[in-house]
Structures are given as structure tokens and as C-alpha cells.
Amino acid sequence: MISINDLTFLIGSRALYDEADWHIKPGERIGLIGANGTGKSTLLKIIVGEYAPSSGSISMAKDLKIGYLNQDLLSYDSHHSILHVAMEAFERQNQLHDEIEELLKTIETDYSEEVLNKLSDKQQEFEALDGYNIEYRANEILAGLGFSTADQHRPLNTFSGGWRMRVMLAKILLQTPDILLLDEPTNHMDLPSIKWLETYLMGFEGAIVIVSHDRYFLDKVVNKIVESRKGKLTPYAGNYSFYLEEKALRGEIQKGEFKNQQAKIKQEERLIERFRAKASKAKMAQSRMKALDKMERVEDVDDDNPTVNFKFKFSKPSGRHVIKVEDATKSYPNVDILENAEGLIEKGDKIALIGANGKGKSTLLRIIAGAEGFEGKVETGHNVTTTFFAQHQLESLHLGNTILEELQAFAPKHTDTELRGILGCFLFTGDDVFKKIRVLSGGEKSRVALAKSLTTDSNFLILDEPTNHLDIQSVNILIQALQQYEGTFISVSHDRYFLDNVANKIWFIEDKDIKEYPGTYAEYEEWNSKRPPAAPTTIPVKAQKEVKPKVAEEKPANQQSQLKKLNEQLQKREKEISDLETQVKEIETELADDQVYGNPAKLAEANKKYQGAKQELDKAQKVWEDLAAEIMEIEG
């Protein structure tokens, strides 16, 4: 289908690709992965002919139809409806439609056989190209990508960049190409749209090449991984999870080969050193030296998964209640976001705020951060210190600073060694820390801004799309950092792997209220899959008619009474869990004490106390989960 042979691509004196090979076969669904800066997007542009290789060749069939989605399409603008823009994919059908319309007008005055034959030929071709169904197909794909029927008749230029990107994706999918090249297709999508796209691509009959940092998306969609690394392209015959296992296995084999070769080299070097001074053995030593020079060296395995080796600390822990939202009401022109909404964030909560675009997730984060006006009240708890990370904060980085200077100015209490350790965790090593902010890519700036956020003395973090512009390696680092973070945070993200590994509570906005699920993202997904589907919504726009607020359905009096009792029991259990957690921590400290650790009798007694406290804590947490599930069942 597409054959890449001995591809070399130079940027200045640096070889982004160095005699790389890759063959894309029909029907393959490939995930093209690699760290930021390894040339993934560049490679797609080389394939479509936007860039010319420095040397090597790319061959493909002349009639191969390529559908290419890239971030540059965000700049496309049109006053036509998005349905019209999507249907531009049907170039020949649209041309035939216009010609048929003209012939129908002509036939009103000209009944000649020539005109009738032309009309018949055009109609037959139009029917053969399924022209009568193109609007239905466009409707179907746009609906899958989150557009309501009303939205489809709005002009493209009334939509934000993220929604425009979806329209361009719809147009590409409607062209039914032989191969799809998708550069970060989920970047501007909410979770429902990502799931729809997964299903669509799994049924797509052509070949697909996807550049993405979304591990779950890659696992669902692709059946092959190609890694761009050190100028080469290395294939793995499976999805992303298979790639991780296979790469680890190959790494172990390579480590063994490297170790054995190094031992052999040292042995040879010792022999050469011993015999080179002896005249009778000098020839043999010279021969061994030549053989050693010609030996093809096995490279040592680089660690592609650095670990976060420091703890994020803050001087003051917060009180039990971190944030309390009361009677929050927020609306934009003709769009109601919240109405008398309530929410409580408690110490130790790791909250994922999820939902479709346009539901008000980022608005709620700004309300909590005090950066958005609204009606109602947000009460910040005792000793709560907050840091708010959002993409716009990348603009507040000082372009003239080096990376290290940026952190020094922001976190003066940290030593340079500590700051360099933190930057190392975010993949800025060695002289990288002296790079000016102005020369960094979007992903690198995101990493600097995240490093700044995590060096603060804050015990409460508000994170709006922290995984945007991060590659898989950087997302893993952020996950490790947040897993070690002992404070409280709330985060908006569409990266399910990220959410699944950091969140212990899920928030979502529904019926203009803040709803909570007390569990992980995977548990929420299972629970949510059993709920009846929500009614479709329309994307907010000023020109829409005013949406009248729905009247909340009253709960029966006996349910209200039952809910009250259950909530009281839940609060008692929360206090009990908090006390038991403190007790467990105290015993852990006791177990680490040398006087206890070195005394078998004291150690046995402390261990017994620890096991008992842990069992009590597990029981209390199980009761709390059962109560929470019962409350959610009643609330519906």
C-alpha cells in the first residue's frame, strides 16, 4: 500500500529519520508512537507530500486515496453550515446534483431526446454513487461526533476550534479513503465522541495510521504499533498494551546481550593488554584488536520510563472540608450551566470532573478557583492553599527565562538541586534546563507549567486538561506525581488512562447540578453503562432560543426521610474512617521506630495492632461504599 525505504529527513544537521524503513499494508490499524520531537507528525506530512525527504523513497499506488487529519485544519473557516462543509466530501455527487438540477430546469422548455438522455445518464451515475443517501450519511457521522440536528445547520464559523476539528474529521471520514492518517484525532474531543470514534474506526475497512497519546484509544483501535525512536521505525505486532510487554521482553534480551558482549570485550581487552608487549604474541594481539574494532556493538537499553523520585510537600495540611459549593447558579446567554448546584470537596479527594463538551466543566473549575463570576457561594476550608493549572497559563511563562530560571523565580524556597530533580522528572535533563522558554514546543511548555504547579506550597490543585500536548511518557510522569501528592485535587481530562490512575471520585454535571460517583473512573464507567441514555443536547450558541429550565422532580416524603438518615450515617462513617486512617498512620510510624523494630515482642504487638486497625478500616470503608451506593440508587 505504502512503502517507505531508507528514509532520511534532516532538520539542519540533525537527522530526524536516518535510513528508516516502514511498509503499510491494506487493512492495518497502526498506532504511530514516540516521545515528542521524534518526528511523528513530520512523518505523516512526508507521506502526504507536504515535506520532501532528504533521501530515500516513498512509493504508493497513484490512485491511493488518503484522508489526512492534522491540527492545521483548525484554521479552516466557512460561512456555510457544517452539514454543507461535511458534504463537500462528495465532490462528484455534488457536481452531478447541480448538473441534474440544471437539466431539470432545461427540460421545462426543451424536451429533446439529447437532454432526456443526458438527464438519464446523470441520474444513473448519481444513483450508482449512492447520491440519494449522502445527506443521511453526513447526518449520521456528525451526530456520532456530538452534533445535534440543529447544530448541523449552523455555520462552521460559529463553532470553536475543537468543534471545527470534528467537522473536518467528519468530512474526511465521508470521503471513504483507502487509508486514514490521523494526527491526535482525540485532542479536541470529549469522552462520548472519543468512544464513538473508536467504534467507527474499528469497523473501518481501509488502513489507519494514528498518532495519539491516548493509551486506551490505541488499545481499542489499533492492531499494530510502530515506534519512532532514534531515527528508526520499529514495528510491534499488537496494540499498545502488547507493545509495552513486547518492548520490555526485547529490552531484557538486549540487556542480556549487552552484558554478555561487555564481558567479552573486557576479556579481550585484558588479553590484548597482556600480550601486546610480548614480541611473540604481538601479531595475535594486533589481530584481536582489529576484530574488536569491527565488532557490531549491542547498545545498552535506555530507560524510557523515568520515575518521579521526590515527594511533593506542603507546609500546612488543609482542614477536612476543602471546598464547599452552595446554591451555585451560572449561565451564559441562552445557556444554563448550573442552577442551585451543591458540591463538597474533602481532604484527600482526587476528583475527575468529566462529561461532554459544553456541559460547563472548565466553568466549574474557574468558579472553584474564584476566577469566574456566578450566583451562590464557594466556601474555602481551613488552611486551604490553591494552585490553578489551565492551558492559558502557558502564556504567562516568561519567554526570556530559561526553564531553570522560571522555576527559581516561582519556587525560591527550593534549592537548584531540588528544582533540577523536579525538571528531570518532567524530562528536562542536563543542559535542557538552560533552554529559553521561547524556543520550547507546546508540549514542553506544558511540562514546565506543570512542574511549576507541583512545586508550589499548595495543598489543593485545580487542573484543567493537564494532559493536553503531553506525550505518553509525560502523562505517565504526571500520573506518578499525582499518585504521590498527599493533598487534594480536581482535574478535567479526556484521557481515560490518566483518570483511571489518579481519581478516587468522579464528578459530572447533570440537570444543571453537580453529581458525584464515589469510586474510580473504571467503576463509574461500569455503573454509567447501566443507566438509561441521556437526551441529546445542543452545543451552546448565542443565536439559540432560550432554554427553559426544567422543574426538578420532587422526591416522595418517605424517600427524603430515608435519604436524610442515610446521609447522617454516611457522615458518621466518614469520621470513623478518618479516625482509623490516623490510627493506622500512627501505628505505621511506630513500626518504623528502631526500638520497636529491634524488639521482637514489641514488633509482634505492634503488628497485631496494625492488622486489627487495617481490618476495622476496611470494614468501615465497605460500609461507607454500601451506604453511598444506596444513596445514589435512591437519588436516581
N, C-alpha and C positions, 0 to 999 in steps of 0.2 A: 504493500500500500504506500508507505513512505520509507525510504531507505537513506539513512544518514551514515556517510562513510568518511573516516579520517577528518572529522570536522575540527577546525581550529578557528577560534574567534578571539581577536586581540583587542583589548581596550588599552591604548597606549602601549606600554611594554608588557602589560600583564595579560597572560593567556587565560581568558575565562573558560574556554574549552581548548583542549590540547589533544588533537587526533582522536576525538571521541566517535564512537560508533553506536548506532541505535536503529533497529528495524521495527516499525509499527505495522502489525498485521491486522487484517479485517476482523472486526468484532471484539478486539481487545479493549478493555476498560482500564486505563493506566493512570495511576497517581504519580505525578512528577514531583518529587520532594527534594528538599535540601535546605540548608541554612540560608538566611537572607544574604544576598550578594553572590550566590553561586551560579546565577545566570538562568534561572528557570523561565522567567518572563522573557528574557532575551532570546532563549531558545525557541519559544513559540513564535516570536517575531521573525526569527531566521527562517522557520518553516514556512510562514505565510509570505515571505519575500520582502518584509519591511526592512530587514537588515541583510547585508551580504556577508557570507563567511569569509574570513581571511584566507582560508584554504580548505580543501576537502570538497565534498559534493553532497547535495540533497536531491534525490530523484523520486518522482511520483508520476502517476498517470496524468495525462493532460486534462482529462475530463473529471478529475477528482474534485468533488465539491466539499470545500472546507468551511465550517462555521466557526468563527473566531470571536470569543467574548473577551474583551480586555477593559481595564479601568479607564482607558481613554474615551470610551463610548459615553462616559458621564457627561461629556461636553456637547453631545448631540442635542439639538434643540428643534422644536417644531410647534407650530400653532395648530396642527391637525390633532384630532382625537387619538388616544393611544390605540384604539381599535384600528384606526386607519394606518397608523405607523406600523403596527404589528402586521397588518395585511399587505404592507409593501413587500413582504417576503414573497408573495405570489406574483412575481413580476409578469410572467406570461399570462396568467389567468386575468390579471387586472387589465392588461393590454387587450386581450380578447373581449373582456366585458365592455370596454369602451368602444371597440370596433362593432360589437353586436348592437350596442345602443345606437350608434350612428346608422347602421344598416336598417334598424327598425324604424328610424325616422325617415330614411330614404324610401323605404318600402311603402310609406303612406302615399307617395306620389309616383313612384316608379315600380311597377310590378313585373319588370323584365326578368327573364329566366336567369340572366347573369347575376343580378342582385340576389335573387332567391337562392341560387346555388352557393354564392358567397356566404350568405347568412347560414345556410345549412351546414357548410363546411366549418365555419367558425363555431357554431353551436355544438357540433360533434366533438371538435377539439376541446372546447370548454368543458364539455361533459366528461370526456376522457381524462382530463386533468383534474377531475373532481371539483370543478369550479363552483358548483352549487353548494358545496359544503365548506368552502374556505372560511366563511364568516363564523360558522359553528365551531370549526377547529380553532380559530383565533380566540373566540369566546372561552372555549374550554381551557386553553393554556393560560390565558390571562386570569381566569378565575382561579386556577391552581396556584398561580403566583400571588394571589391575595387581592385581586381587583374585583370589586362588585360590578354588577351590570351598569349601575350609574357611573362608576368611575371610568368605565371603558369609553364613555362618550365625552370625557373631559379632555381638553388639550394637553399634550405632553408637557408644555412649558409651565403648567400649573402644579407639577409634581416636583418633589425634592429629588436630589441626585440619586439616592438609594432606590426610589421607586422607578426613576427613569432607567436605571440599570436593569431592572426586572423587565421593563418593556422591551429593551434591546435583546435581552435573553429570549423573551417570547418570540421576537422576530426571527432570531437565529434558529430556534427550535422548529419554527414553522417552515423554514427553508428545507427541512429534512436533509441535512448534509450527509455526506459519506463518513465524515469524521468531524467531531466536535473538539475544539481546543478551548478550554475554559480556564481563564486566569482568575483565581479567587472568586468563583461564582457565588459563594455564600456570604461574601463580605458585607453586603448591604441587605441581607435577608433576615427576617425573623424566623423563629423556630418552626411555625406551621409551614411556611414557604420552603424552608430547607427540607422538611420531611416530604413535601410534595415533589420537590425536585429529585430527591433520592429515588422515589418510586418511579418517576418518569424516566430517569436515566437508566435505571435497572432494566427497563423494558425497551430501551433504545437499541435499534438493530445495528447501527453503524459503530465505528470505533470512537473512543473517547480518550482524550488526554486532559487530566485535571491537575492544575496547580492549586493546592489548598493546604491550610494549616489545621483544618478541622478533622481530627482523627476519626471521630465517629462517622462523619460523612464519607471519608475514604474507605473505612471498613465496610460500610454498607454498599458502596457503589463500585469500587474497583476490584479487578481480579489480578492486577499486576502492579508492582511498584518499580519505578526507575529512579534511582538516587543520583542527583547531580552533586558531585563532590570531587574536589581537587582536579577539575578539568575533565573528568571522565563521567560516563553514564553507566551505572551498574544496575542490571535488572534483578528483580526478585519475583518469583512466580506465585504471588498471593496478595492478599490485602495488607493493610498497614500492620495489623497485629502479627500476621505471618512474617512480614518484613522484620519486625523487632526481634522475633525469635530466631529467624534465619541469620540475621546480621550478628546477633550475639553468638550463635553457633560458629559462624565463619570467623568471628573475632577470636574465639577460643582456639580454633585450629591455627589461625595466623599467629596468635601469641606463642603457641607451642612451637611452630616452625621458626619464628623469630628467635625464641630462646635457644632452640637446638642449633640454629645457624650461628648465633653469637658465641655459643660454647665451642663450636667447631672453629670459628675464626680465631678465638683466643688461643685454642690449642695449636693451630697452625702458626700463629704469631710467635708463640713460645718456641716452637721447633725452629722457625726461621732465625729467631734471635740467638738460639743456642748454636746453630750450625753455620751461620753466615761468616763467622770469624775463622772457621776451620777451612783450610785450602781444599782438603779432600771432599768436603761437603758443600762448598760454596756454590757449585753448579746446581746441586739439588735444592739448596735454599733459594737460589735465583728462580728456579723453575716453579717452586711453590709460591713465591711472591707474585709471579705473573698469573698463576691460577687464581690466587686470592683476589687480585685486581679485577679479573674477568668475571668473578662470581656474581651472579644476579642476586642482589640483596633483597631479603624479605623485610618489609617495613614493620616497625612496631605499630601496635593498634592505638590509635588516638582515642581518648575518652570523649565521645560525643555527648555524653550525658553528665555534665558537671553538676555537683550537688551544692546546695546552699549550706555553707558550713559556719554560719553565725546565727545568733538569735536576735530577733528584733525586740528591743526592750523599751519600756516607757517608765518614767519616774513615778507616776501615780496611777494606780488602778482605778477604774470607774466604779460608781455605785452599781447596785443591782439593775436599776432601770436606767438605760442609756438614752433612749428617745421614746417619747410618748406623743403620738399624733392624735389630736382630738378635734372632732367636728370639722375636718378639713374639706373645704369646697374649693374647686378650681375649675375654671372653664376658659376656653378661648372663644372667639366669635363663632357662634353656632355649633360649638363642640364642647360637651361637658366631659370633664376628665374625672373629677372626684366630687362626691356630694355627701357631706357629713361623714366622711371616712374616719375610721379609727385604726390605730396600729400601735403596737408596743415592741420595741427592740430591747432585749435584755442582755446583760453582761454575758459574753461568751457566745452570743448568737453569730452564726456565719450564714447570712441570708443571701439567697439568689433571688433577685427580682426578675421575673420572666413574663413573657406574654408577646402578643403580636405587636408589630409596629403601629404607632398611633394610639396605643392604649394609655400612654402617659407615664411610662417607666422613668425616663430621664427627667420628666417634670417632677415626679415624686422625689427623686434623688435630690433635685435642686431645692425642693421645699424642705426636705430634711436638713440640707446643708445651709438653709437660710439664704439661698441665692435666688429664690423665686417668690413673688408675692402671691398670697392666697387668703381666703377667709378661713378662720379657725385658729388652731393653736398647735404649735410644736414645742414640747417641753423637753429641754436637755437635762439629763440627770446629773447627779453629784460627781464632780471631778472628771467630767467627760471632756476630752480634748479631741478635736476632729481634724482630719485631713480629707479633702475632696479631690479625687483624681478624675478628670474628664479630658477628652481629646483636645478641646480648645486650649488646655493648659500647655500643650506643646508650643503654642505661640508665645507663651510667657517665658520660655527659656531664653537666656541671654546669648545671642548668637556669637558675640565676641569672646565669650568664655570658653576655656577648654572644659572637657567633661569633668575633670577633677575640680577645677575652679568653681564650676556650677554647684557641685555638692559641698565644697568647702564653705561657700557663701551661705548655703541653705542649712547646713548642719555643722556649725562651728565647734560644737562640743566633741565631735568625733575626731580622732586622730587621722592623719593621712593614711596610715596603715589600715585602719578600720575602713575608711572610705574606699581604698583600693581593693580591699577584700570584698566589699559590697559590690563594687563595679565589676570585679572578677566574676561574681555570681551572675551578673547580667551580661556576661560575655565581652566585657571590656578589659582586656589583659595587656600587660606590658606597656608599650608606648601608646596604645589606643587611648589611654586616659588623657593624653595631651592633645587629642584631636579637638578642633574647634567645633562648637555646636553647629555652626553654619554649614559645615560640609557633611553632616550626618544625613542618612536617609530617614524616611518617616518611621520605619521600624526601630532604628537606632535612637531617634529622639524619644519614641515611646518608652524605650528601655531606660533612658536617662530619667524621664519624668517619673517612671515607676520607682526607680531606685531612690529618687528624691522623696517620693511619698512614703517609702518604707524606712527612711532614715529619720523621720520625724519622731517627736516625743508623743505621738498621738495614740490614744487607746481605742479610737473609733475611726475606721476608714470607710469612705464612701467612694466606690469605684464604678465609673460609668464606661462600659466597654473597654476594660483594661487589656483585653487580648487582641484588639484591633491592631493590625500592622506587625504582630509578633509571629515569628515562625514557631514550629512545633517545639523546638529546643527551648526557646524563650518562654513559651507557655508553660512548659514543664518546670522551669525555674520559678516562675510566678506561683505555680501551684505549691511547690515546696516551701516557698517563702510564706504563703498564707496558711499553710498547714502548721508551720512553726509559730505563727503570730498568735500571741496569747490574748490579744484584745478582741474587739468586736468589729464586724464589718458587714456591709451590704453592698452587693455588686450586681450590675446589669451586664449580661453577656449572652451571646447566642452560641457560644462554644460549649457543647454538652459535656465533653470530656472534662473541661475546666470546671463546670458547675458540679459535675458528679463527684469531683475530687476535693472540692473545698466547702460545699454548702451542707449545713445541718438543718436548715429550714428553707422553705420555699414561700415567697410572697408572689401574688399575682393580683392584678386589678380586674375586678369583675363587677358588673352592675354598679359602676362608679364607687365601689368600696374596695378596701384592702383586704384580701383574703389570705389566709395562711395555711400551709400544709406542714405539719411538724415532722419532717423527715428529709431524706436525701432526694436528689433530683431523680434518681432511678426509681425510688419508691413513689415519688409524686407521679411519674410517667405511668406507672402501673395503675395507680389509683385513678388518674385522669382518663386513662383509656377506657375505664368502665363507666364514666359519666356520659350522659346524653350530650350530643354535639351542640355547641353554642350557635346562635343565629349569626349569619354573616353580617359584618359591619362595613361601613363605607369609610374610605380614607378621608380624614378631615380636609376641608377646603372652605374658604370664605364664602364662595358662591352658593353653598348648600343651604337648603331650607333649615330653619331652626328645628332641632330635635327636642321634642318634649320629653322631660324626664319621666321615667316610669315610676309608678307608685309602688313602693315596696310592699310585698305581700306580708300581711300580719301573721305571726305565728300564733297557734292556739294557746290559751292561757296555761294549760297544763304543761305544754312544751316549754313555755317561757319559765315556768317554775322549775321544771326539770333541768333546763339549761343553767339556771342560776345556781342550783345545788351542785351540778357537775363542775361548773367554773370555780366554785368555792373549794371543792375537793381538789381540783387541779392546782390551785394556788397553794394549798397546804402541802401537796406532794412536791411542788417546786421548791418550797422552803426546806422540806425534808431532804430533797436531792442536793440542794446547796450545802446543807449542814454535813451530809455524808461525804460530799466531794472534798470539803475542807478537812474532814476527819481522815479520809484516805490519803490526802497530801501530807498531813501531819505524820501519819504512820510511815509513809514513804521516806520522809526526812529522817525519821527515827531509824529506819532500816539502813540508811546510808551512814549513820553515825558509827565511827570506829569502835566505840565502847560496846555498842550493841552487836555490830558485825563480828567483833572478835570474841564475843561471849556466846557459846552455843545455846545456853539456857535462855538468855535474853533474846537471842535471834529467833529461837523457836516460838517463844511467847509473842514476839512482835509479828512474826509471820502468821500466827494463828489469828491475832487481832486484825491483821491486814486482810486475810481471806474472808473473815467474818464481815468486815466493813464493806468489802467488794461485793459480797453476796447480797447484803442489805441494799447497797446502791443499785445493783442490777434489778432486784425486786421492785424497788421504788420507781426506777425508770420504766419497767414493764407496766406497772400500774398507771403511771403517767401517760404512757403511749395509748393504753386501752381507753383511758378517760378522754384523751384528745380525739381518738378515733370516734368515740361515741358522740362527742360534741359536734364533730364535723358531720356525722351521719344525720343528726337532728337538724343542723343548720342547712343541710342540703347543698 
